[in-house]
Amino acid sequence: MTRALAEDSRGPLRSERAQVETPVRSGVSTCEIAVVADRAGFDALATEWGELFDRAARPEHLFQSFEWLACWADFFLKPSDRLRIVTGRRDGRLVMVWPLVEKPGPLARKLVWMGEPLGQYGDALVEPAPEARDWLAAGWREIARLGADVAVLRKTRGDANASALFAQHGRACELASAPFAEFEGRKSFDEVLAKRNPKTRSSRRRLLRRLQETGEIAFRRGDEIGAEARRDLVRDALAMKRDWLLRRGHFSPPLEAAETLDFLQAFAAGPQSRVTSLVDTVERDGVPVATGLTFACKGAGVGFLLAHDSDCDKQGVGILLAEHILQSCFGRGLAHYDMLAPYDAYKAEWADDAAPVADWALGFSPRGRLLAWIWGSAARERFKIALKNLPPRFGRFVWPMLRKYTQRASL
């Protein structure tokens, strides 16, 4: 095994071109492993990354698309962060990418998926091939040598390329599931609704009549809305979502991050190539009272953000928005609509199935292994549940102070 060294601002980093031998086996060639450690190196991968995405990605890999991660880097990549993008080449062609970022901390150097905290699924991209598992294993061996203490790789689906490899090195924690509605094989949206409870369908008609009593109601599809209008709608949707959370005494760090609005507006209004941004709305007297942001990729939809005016709760506008989005996705010919984890109660009505999702904490050093154990401990999980179940009046008092603190810290 040969290894060359690339320099970053902190000192030598392994492998600008590190040759990694895969297990000796008939028909298996070597995979050349490299580590990209800066933004310029990442940007240089744009064309190859896109070609690998076209060959190898599934719809849920939209969060590993170059467009998503480049936009993320524009707003979320901090000076103290270090890109640790592990690539694999076979005969000079890019066949694997592990998009990772190293974050310094007072206790440990931590690796996370590039795209945190907004990326909803983390994974490595790898070209389908008999040797794919060996390439992934070679990439992981290089990751273990990068010098980080621990890898905290959140929101990794059970069918992710990396999941089987993680299971060999640790155990999953914070298990969840991501429900989805299946459209494939359905000839009309009425067939999609046929499996739903007739009582809830009747209830939605009643809610619509109640909403229509408050003004003129219109439903607009995302493909009817231009780029600049998408920017404004995303801004208003995020404001509605933050207000909705605050009224219920909840707090979402990803949605509260100061960079989130700029990122979502830039991505939603940016070039629509491999990932398309769709903004569906419910309007009352020409003003949106509910907005949904969906990302379409590889023939499927991912519901990223659903928000509504809290003053319209009694009219059930959030429920009407959910049905409108599903109908719009069906009308666009998408195969399914992913509602993302967690499996909240309101999603159950629409779900045909669900994909398992887990966080993984994998230690490389003694300190990192201790932190990985703490991350996956039952005590931490109980603490998170208790925090989530705090009385709304407590959250309405505490979370605004935390919001102000995080906003000051980001300046």
N, C-alpha and C positions, 0 to 999 in steps of 0.2 A: 504494500500500500504506500503510495507516495502522497506527499502533502505539501502544498505551498502556502505561504502566509500572506494575508492581506492586512493592511493596517487600518485601524479606525482611531478615533480621537483618544481612546483609552489604552491603546497598545495593540500588540499583535492579535489578529483574529485568524483562526484556521480557515484555510481553503478558499482561495480564489479559484483554484482547480485542484480538488482533492480526489484522487482516484480511489474508489472503494470497490473492492472485489465482492461480488455476490457469491453465495455458496456455490461450490462447483457442482454443476448439473448440466446435463445435455441441453444444448440450445440456449443457455443463459449467457448473455454477454455482460461485460463490465458496465457499471453505471458511474459516470463521472459526476461527483458531488461538488457543489460550490456553495458559498455563502455570500449573499449580497448584503452589505452592511450599511449602505447609504442611499439617499433618495435618488442620486444620479444613476446608480446601478439599477435601482428599481425601475426608473423611467425608461432605461435602455431595454428593458424586457417587454415593453408594451406590445410589440407585434407578435413575438413568440408566445407570450402569455395568452394573448387573444386567440391565437391558433390552437394552443393546447386546450383552452376553454371550449372552443368550438368542437374539438375532437372528443373531449373527455368529460365535460361538465354535465351535471344533471340540474334540473330547475332549482333545487335547494342550494346549489353552488353559486347562486347569484352574488352572495356575499364574499365569494372569492374571485369575482370578475375583476379584471384590471381596472375597469372604469369605477367600480364601487370603491376599491382600495386606494386608487389615486385621488379620488375626491376626499376620502377619509383622511389621507395623509395631508391634504391641503389644510385641513381644519383641526385635526385631532393629534397629529404627530408632534410631540413636544421636543424641545431641544435636548432634554435629558433622556429621551427614549432612544433606543438603538434598534434599527431594523436588523432582523436575523432571518432573512428569507433564504431557506435552503432549497437549492435547485438540483435536479438530476438530469443529465443528458445521456442519450444513447446515440452513438455515432454522430455526435454533434447536435442532435435535435433535442429540444427541451421536451422531457417526458414526465417531469414531476416538479411540483412547487409546494413547499411548506411555508405559508405566509405567517411569519411570527414577528413579534416585537419584544424586546427585553426592556423591562421597566425597573429602574433602581428603587430601592426602598430602604427604610431604616433597619429592617431585619434581614432582608434577602434580596437577591436579584431574581426577578420573576419573569418567565416567558409567558406571553399570552397570545391569543390569535390576533393577527393584524385585523383591525376593524372593530376591536373593543372600544366602547361598550355598545355600539349600535348594531353590529353584526349579529344576526339572530342564529346563524348556524356556522360553526367552525369546522374546517376540514383541510386536508391536503388534496391538491389536484394531482391526479396520476393517470397517465394514458392507459386504457385497458390493454393488458398484455399478459401472457403467462408469467412474466417476470415482475409484475407490478408489486406483489407483496415483498419481493426481495429489494426492489428499489425503495419502497417505503421503509423497510427495516434499515437499509443503508442510510437513508436520510435521518432516521431517528437516532442512529448511533452517532452521527455527526452532531445532531442537536444536543445529545447528552454531553458532548465534549465542548460545547460553546462556553462553559464557565458559569452558567446560571445555577442558582440553588434549587429552583423548583419551577415546574411548568403548571400553570393553572389554566386549563383549556376548557372553557365553558361552552355550553350549548352545542355539544357534539352529538349528532344523531346516531342512533344505533346502527343505521345502515351506512354511516360515513366510511370513507376509505380508511381512516385512521383508527376506527373504533376497535377492531380486532387486535391491532398492535398495542393499543393502550391497555387492553384487558390482560395482556401478557406481562405488563409492568406495574400494575396497580389495580385499584378498584374504583368503580364509578361512585360518585356522590351526588346528592341533590337530583335524584331521578325525577323526570317529568315526562310529559307526552305532548305532542303537537297534533291536534286534530286537523282533518282536512275533509272537504266536500268533494266528492267524485262526480265529474260530469261526463266522462267518456262513456259512450254507448247510449246516452240519453238523447232522444230526438227532439225534445222540447223542454222548456223550463218547467212545465207542468209535471213532467216525469221526475224532475229533480224534487219538486214539492210533494210528489205522491207519497213518498216514504215518511213525510213529516206528519206530526200529530194534527188531525183535523181541527181540534180545539184551538191549537196555537195559530193555525192559519186563519180561523175565524176571529181570533183575538187581534191579529195584525190588521185585518180589515176594519175592525172597530177602532183601533188606534189611528188608522189613516183618516177615518171620518172625523175623529176627535181633533186631529191636527188640522184638517181642512177647515174646521170651524174657526181657527185662529188666523187664517189668511189663505192666499192663493199658493198652492203647493206644486212644485215642479221637481222632477228628478232628472239630473243631468249626468251623462256618461263621460268617463274620463277621456275618451278619444275625441270628444267634441270641444275640449278645453285646450287652449294654446299655452305656450311655455310661460309667458309672463303671468297669465292668469293662474297657472299652477303655483308659481311662487307665492302669490298673494293668498291662495287657498291653503297652502301648506302652512304659512305663517299663522293664519286664523285658526286652522285646525290644531296646531300645537298649543296655541293660547287657550282654546277651548278644553283641550285635554288636561293641561296643567290646572286650569280652574276646576275641572271636574274632580281631579285627584285631590286638590286642596280642600274642597267642600266635604270630601269623604275622609279627610284626615290621612291620606296616603302620600307617599313620596316615591318618585321613580328617578334614581340618579341619572340614567341615560337621557330621559326626557328633560330633566332639569339642567343638564350640562349646557354651559353657555354656548358651546360650539354646535349644538344639535340643530338649531334653527338655520344657521348659515349652511351647514352641510346639506340638510334636507332640501332647502330652497335651491342650492346650486345643483344638486343631483337631479331634482325633479324638473328643473328647467334646462338641464344640460342636454348634450347630444343623446338621442335615443337609439342605441344600436343593439347591443346584446341584451340590455336590460331596459325595459320600457316603463316609465312612470305614468300611472293612471290615477287621476283624481276624480272620484265620483262624489256628487253632492246631492243633498236634499235642500231645496230652497223654499223659503216662505216670503212671498211678496218680493222676489228677486234677490233675497239675502240668504246666503248659506246658513242653515242651522244645524247641519250635520255634514261631515266630510270624511271620506275614507281615502287613504293613500295606499295603492296597490302597486307592487312591482311585478311585471310580467317577464318571464324568462324561460326560454326553451319550451314554450307551449303550456306553461302553467302560471298561476297567479299566487302571489304571497301577500297576504294582508298585513301590512306593516303598521298602519296607524288608523284607528277609527275614533272619531271624536264628535261630540255633539254639544249643543248649547244646554247647559244644566237647567236653564229655565224651561226647557221643553221635555223634561223627564216624564212628566205626567202624561204627555201625548205619546210616549214611547218612540221618539224619533230615532233613538239609537238602534232599536229593533228594526225599524223601517229601513234605516241605512244599511244594515247588514244584509237584508233581503235584496235591496237595490244593488249592492255590490256584487252579490253572487249572481244575480240575473245579468248584470253587465258582463261579468267574466264569462258566463255561459254564452252570451251573445257574441263575444269576441272569439269563440271557438277554443277557449282554454280547456285543458284536460282535467284540471282540478284546481281547487282553491285552498291553499295552506293557511290555516289560522294561527300558526305558531304556538309555541309553549308559552305559558302553561295552559292546561285544559280547563279553562274557566267554565262555570256553569252555563253561561249564555251561549257558549260555542256548541254545547252538546246537541242542541236542536238541529244543527246543520251538519254535524260530523257523521261521515260514513265510516271512518277509521281514524287511527292515530299512529304517529311514528314516535318511538321512544327517543328521549333526549336526556343527556346526562352531562354533568360537569366532571372533569378529571383533574386530579391534583397528583402530580408525579414528581417525586423528589430525586435530585441528582447528588446532593451532598447530605451529610448528617443533619445539618440545619434544615435543609430543604425537605428531607423526609419527615422531620418533626412537624414542619409547617403543613405538609401534605396531610399528615395524620390529623392535625387540628382542623384543617379545612373540611375533612370528611367526617368529623366527629359528630355524634348525636347531639352533643351539647350545643354546637354551633347551629345545627338545624333547628333545635328547640328555641334558641334565641331569635332566629330569623322569623319563625312562626309567631312567637310572642310579639315581636316588633310589628309584624303585619296585622296582628289582631288587636292593636292598641285601640282604645276608644277614639272615635272621630274627633271629639273635642280636644283630646290630648294632641293628636296629629295636627289639628288646625292651629295649635299654639306652637308646637315644636318645629314642624317642617318649614314654615316661613322663615324662621331664624336660620335653619340649616341652609335654605335656599340662598339667603343673603350672604352667608359665610362662604358657600361654594362660589358664588359670583365674585366676591372680593378676592378669593384665592386664585381665581383664573385670570385676574387682571395683571 
